[in-house]
Amino acid sequence: MMKESDEDIENPPPITSKAATNPHNNTPSNDPNKKIKIGLLSTFLLVVLVLCISLGVIYQGNPSNSVENEEGGGGDTKPELNQTAPTVLEEATYLVSPGPIPAKIRMATPAIANGYTSCADLKDDIRNALNHLANTIIVEQSRNGGWYENNCGRDDPVFYMEDSFVATATPEMAEVEESDMASESTASKFQDDDMTTEDSYETNNQVQGVDEADFVKSDGKHVFTAYGDVIFVWDALDPKKGLSITRMPYNDTKEDCPYFEQMHHGEEMHVDVMEESEEDTLPIREPLTEEVMTTTAVSSPEAASTPGSPGRNRKTMMIADSMMMPCYKPKPQILSFLLRGSRLTAIVSEQSSNYFRAETETSTLYDYQELTIKVYDAENVPLDGSPLSLLGEKKIKGNYHDARSIDNHGIVITTSHVNTDSFTNELYRWRPQYCGLNSTAYEALAKETALNETESFMEKMVKDLDVELDGNCDSIFQVASIQSGDSKEVYDSNLLGNFVRVLSFDMDMSTNHEFSTSSSGTFAPGWPDSIYVSQGFAGVVNVGHAYDASTNRWKESTFVSAFDITGSTPKPFAIARAPGRPLNKFATDLYDGHLRIATTKFDWSNTDSTTVNQIFVFQLPAEDQGREMKLVGATEMLGKKNERITAVRFRGDRAYVVTFEQIDPFIVVDMGSHSEPKVIGELEIPGFSQYLHWIQLEGKSFMLGLGRQDEDIKLGLFDITDEKKPVQSAFHLEKQASSSAGSDSLAFRYLPNSQLLIIPKREWTWTAEGNFDGFVVYSINATHITPVHEIQHADSQSIYRGCWYNAYLQPRSLVFQSKLTTLLSHSVLSTDLGTGDTLFDLNLDKALNNTECHGYFW
């Protein structure tokens, strides 16, 4: 086994003197042979020094300017990345796979960012990874499978249920209802005369210049909304002008279902509906028939005065789960939008929730979603109920993870599960061919079985990858075990568990219905933890493991696989490794040519503290500096013992971190020195923040925090004018309520001119009374956080037992000329920010002439 050559940052070695002296040999020698040896040694050292300088071993910085988002985001505008091969190629480190089949496994050192010089090398790595996976199973089954020596395995039968046919309604144009209500303002002092006219409809992005995908987008003229399988578009300033309704094609026929004929035999199978009970109040998953549905003009007096009421109720709350229906085919789902000028890009998924369907394809890459990129004309929008013009579409592989756009450059990240089950299925000892065999005989037969399948599976897998990667293997990170540390063991059994794609395309496509995409990728044992994208840089963040020799234990470690996205095709660029696990996308940031990562390292065996919170700083390599983002600095432990990071926000040369166990330390970190980041201020208060947002009030800097205190929503305003002594200048609690904006930053909107905050709020009682799903508008000043308006999207009884379309809008808000548009669940409302009056109410279910009956939180 070759030992890891790069620095072990989890367990750094002690610092020793580079020039140790020998006190017993301090007199010059007159031995001529020694003089010759010394001369030769000096010459040798001089040559080594010259080579080091020429090869770029002596480290040089790669600074680049940063442009910060006024609302808290940071990120380099143009990191100095390039897609030429580095002068210095990192050397790989290998481990030997234990088991009967020879296999060597590469560790996740910077060498994996070299990519492949040929597809033959990729094939060799896949072959080794498959052999290692087979070894893992064979060794485990041999050690623990003695029971099977005298027992034969068998396949259990699988039973299926027929699904119910549900008719779908034809989309029709709906009237936008103008509210008859002249609702009283909850804060009479907040009138139109006091308002500053303001527009705020952009996505609440993390990094300036990098637009994040979302299911609601606006260009200021129109609002584009994804509602299940439908795209709604309306005039941003006057929705009463009409709608554009674009429905995704949907074929619900079951002729292609392999179980349809064999299960029916000409007889109809009925699904029993459960009766209502006090204990069973979960939202249904399947449409209900008219026999279990009531229709009323108004469901309750409360609904008569509440926008968004469906006017129909359910008699029961549950029916059979569609997972048991092998011919069930859900409708397509529009997952997100990217908007660029006159082009709206929609990422659409068609999927099956049936896990019992017979395989009709032989791909080694298993996707539960069938993704399509659809590009529509966003400039010529019809408002007569007709659909948008489709300009082009292309199917892509993978399950959707996230998407970004930088100018005309679209980036989509997907993950495909590698179906290694078809390779390993015949290796398990319960299979009948191993019945009665002892461990030695089992190992020999299982080894032969695996070797017989390895080559064909590998060839098929490379072929599947070639289709997506245009036959070019140099854009793939080398296959490796996502681990570090000096251990002879391979932590992961399946190195090929998932394949993560970083796909790019030109959003300014022509109208020829065809467009091309380019992609790069990396293998990972699990689903990516998060994605970070800045100008020219895309980082796929995975959590692997690092071996701690001092405790002989494995600990979590963060690995960042960085792609250079400056060109038309993403390319492997470099990797970084930090102890612990990041919280979310905000835990990663690129600034001044350095990547900063905030992590929490968990160690449940440590009796002193089970957690360690730190920020690590890595320098991006220049062209002649290899593939490693080198660790150049780290903070001391942040927060108290046993606390974990609950919120982090980077802003230029500052980081703001919240840790929590019993109290909420709000910490200010000076990141001005990349090599010596340090805490300069700290504040302890009850509760904790989940999301931090920088704002300015009266020329002073504040950080607005959204989080929790006990069972309540907590809003906290931190005065960071004096960074050494941060102060909580105001806070507000929403009793017994929750807000998704704490974990979904796209639902958070702050209006800097009006000093208003808009966030969603939910109250759920598990009864027909007291439920709330809507938004709250707060007035923010330096000393007070005051609720101004509450906007309710459905009455309590309709939330509990209404009939709704099988879609659900996550909460979003936009502001046009100080008129607030809120989108939530199944409706769109417009509210005058000055008076609180409802200006219009658009029920999306009515727009579809909905006849289905699903639960509110479908």
Beta strands, then each sheet from edge to edge (+ up, - down):
strand 1: 94-96
strand 2: 104-106
strand 3: 211-212
strand 4: 216-218
strand 5: 222-227
strand 6: 230-235
strand 7: 243-247
strand 8: 293-295
strand 9: 312-314
strand 10: 333-340
strand 11: 343-351
strand 12: 365-366
strand 13: 369-377
strand 14: 390-396
strand 15: 399-406
strand 16: 409-418
strand 17: 483-484
strand 18: 498-506
strand 19: 517-524
strand 20: 530-534
strand 21: 537-548
strand 22: 553-564
strand 23: 571-579
strand 24: 581-582
strand 25: 588-591
strand 26: 594-602
strand 27: 611-619
strand 28: 630-634
strand 29: 644-651
strand 30: 654-660
strand 31: 664-670
strand 32: 678-685
strand 33: 688-697
strand 34: 700-709
strand 35: 712-719
strand 36: 727-734
strand 37: 749-751
strand 38: 756-763
strand 39: 772-780
strand 40: 785-792
strand 41: 809-816
strand 42: 819-825
strand 43: 827-832
strand 44: 838-843
sheet 1: 1+ 2-
sheet 2: 3+ 15- 16+ 12-
sheet 3: 3+ 15- 16+ 18- 19+
sheet 4: 4+ 5- 6+ 7-
sheet 5: 8+ 9-
sheet 6: 10+ 11- 13+ 14-
sheet 7: 17+ 21+ 20-
sheet 8: 17+ 21+ 22- 23+
sheet 9: 24+ 26- 25+
sheet 10: 24+ 26- 27+ 28-
sheet 11: 29+ 30- 31+ 32-
sheet 12: 33+ 34- 35+ 36-
sheet 13: 37+ 38- 39+ 40-
sheet 14: 41+ 42- 43+ 44-
end
